[in-house]
Amino acid sequence: MDIMGIIGYVTMIVTVASLVAASTPTPKDDVWIGKLYKFIDLLAINVGKSKQKPGES
């Protein structure tokens, strides 16, 4: 696999994770779906102030 293929896959993963994170409400951290959501946020590069807290709109 060449470097352009790897870049394409990484871009696709970040894009899909960003779409999922933006279109779903943020669950509480204590349930398993909250842990999955944290992983999706990490893949979407939602860090720092770009992260939504549970209960925010």
Order of alpha helices (4+ residues) and beta strands (2+ residues): alpha-alpha
